[in-house]
Amino acid sequence: MRRLRRAKIVATLGPASSTPAVISRLFQAGADVFRVNMSHTSHDRMRELIGMIRAVETEFERPIGILVDLQGPKLRLGTFGGGHVELKRNDTFTLDADPAPGNATRVQLPHPEIFAAAEPGHTLLLDDGKVRLTVTESSPKHIVTRVEVGGRLSDRKGVSLPDSTLAFSALAAKDRSDLEAALDAGIDWVALSFIQRPEDIAEAKKITRGRAAVMAKIEKPQAVNRLDEIMDLADGLMVARGDLGVEMPLEKVPGVQKQMTRLGRRAGKPVIVATQMLESMINAPVPTRAEVSDVAAAIFEGADAVMLSAESAAGQYPAEAVAMMNRIAIEVEHDQNYRSIISAQRAEPEATGADAISDAARQIAETLDLSAIVCWTSSGSTGLRVARERPRPPIIALSPNVATGRRLSLIWGVHCVVTEDAHDQDDMVNRASRIAFKEGFAKAGERIIIAAGLPLGTPGATNMLRLAFVGQDTMQDE
């Protein structure tokens, strides 16, 4: 199951893709990581899906990553007397704490933290931005607004505040319960929704305690303004373009996407580009030309992964959508401009032994036209640092820890193989050569370069490079 591309594909599971047969087809079509959206999934169903994914993993003998996406705090209006109202431009509309059914002049807003944060001049977006209000007066019990963009507004529609930082955690009670259940089930990545500040990441990390990597979903302007701080704490970023495009002008989203992919590259942490990538394939067997260009742009930019949401979760063509994304990525990575664009974005290595070794491995592998860079990695850090270099030769990560292999399945260019740790240097070299041959990365007589840490099995101690020939005896099974 060697992939013919470096960028990874994340496929969301849902009603259209919740059987073992479909999950297997998605994996064979190119999915590297499966996303479980806790906004629509019970704990029991989540455990069933994880069991199906692990069965596919066993069948194909390849680590598969599982990303659980937490719902995050949901801010919603109360109800209206007739179920809906029609707001008109320049109307005065009040949000208050009164639970009585609303009308065309007022409605309940059962979130006191919004009353505390909203100030005159701030914007409130209702129903995914379809209705826009400007705050003219605020107090601890009500907010008076002017309708800037009117429209139909019905019960319990969502509320967004692009200008206000709210004094609540990104982990609601439901999220904490979902996170504990997901960790107990053995997931690999957890995505936090609607984060505003780096403290939200720290709070989640106290709960995960290393049992899963933490992905920060960037979908609020407040998070964009503190990207560097958030990246310092998070294990990866997701460009959640749906809500981001609601809370900030749409024309700014592509620039934020580029900013995030380059920040992730510099930090050596993965970035997923998500939302509406092949949206038309929910109902059509082929995407639009614009969607193909959108996916291609993310690949050209060097994103670690691109993600399918409703396309694979609820669409009519889930496997076809994955296969299309796979073909786009392969074509982009074979484009004559791809390598120059990727190389131009390379950041200088940090002043650490691991980065110096990783940079040297890339230079040696490219200068000598080696067949592969093989990383022995216990924690996954060596694979991450080598992937940061975006080398031309493929990267093979060998780890004795299946959890490490699963987490690395999200990382650009990394082909993960779970194998017992090397006993000594000779075993390290011989096994790396045999696996490179067996997995189809090197032929007999070709050379590979091996990155590892001595003493063997010491996490984060990458300090050795070794060139090795793939010999004729490599053709034998391990």
Number of C-alpha atoms within 10 A of each C-alpha: 12 11 17 15 19 24 25 26 28 27 30 27 27 22 12 19 24 19 15 17 11 16 25 20 18 23 24 17 21 25 27 25 26 25 24 26 20 20 13 12 16 13 15 9 14 21 18 15 24 20 14 18 24 18 15 21 17 12 10 14 13 21 25 26 26 29 25 27 23 26 21 21 17 14 16 18 22 21 21 20 14 11 13 16 18 12 20 17 14 14 16 19 22 23 21 25 17 15 12 14 15 24 19 17 14 21 23 22 24 17 15 15 13 25 20 18 17 25 18 13 14 17 22 23 19 23 20 16 18 13 20 21 25 23 20 18 16 20 13 14 15 21 24 20 25 21 20 17 17 18 15 12 20 19 19 18 15 15 20 22 21 18 18 18 18 17 12 13 18 25 23 15 12 14 21 16 12 23 26 12 17 27 19 11 15 14 23 26 26 26 26 26 25 26 25 28 20 19 15 21 25 15 13 23 18 9 14 18 10 11 16 23 20 24 27 29 28 26 25 26 22 20 21 18 12 13 20 15 13 24 20 13 17 23 22 25 25 26 25 23 23 15 19 23 19 21 22 16 9 13 9 11 19 16 10 17 23 18 13 25 24 19 19 24 23 17 20 23 23 27 29 27 26 21 18 20 26 27 19 17 23 21 13 16 14 16 18 13 9 11 17 17 13 16 21 21 16 24 25 20 17 27 25 27 25 26 29 26 24 24 30 31 22 18 22 18 20 30 25 19 29 26 20 20 26 21 15 17 27 18 15 19 20 11 12 9 11 16 17 11 13 18 14 8 15 14 15 11 20 13 8 10 15 23 22 17 21 29 22 17 25 23 15 17 23 16 9 12 14 21 22 24 31 30 29 27 28 26 20 22 20 27 33 24 23 29 26 26 25 22 22 20 17 22 27 23 30 30 24 18 17 18 21 24 29 25 23 28 27 30 27 27 28 27 24 26 24 18 16 11 18 19 10 11 14 10 12 19 21 19 19 26 29 22 22 24 22 16 13 10 19 20 19 15 12 17 22 26 24 24 26 28 20 14 13 18 18 13 16 17 18 26 17 16 19 14 16 17 18 24 16 12 11 21 15 9 9 9
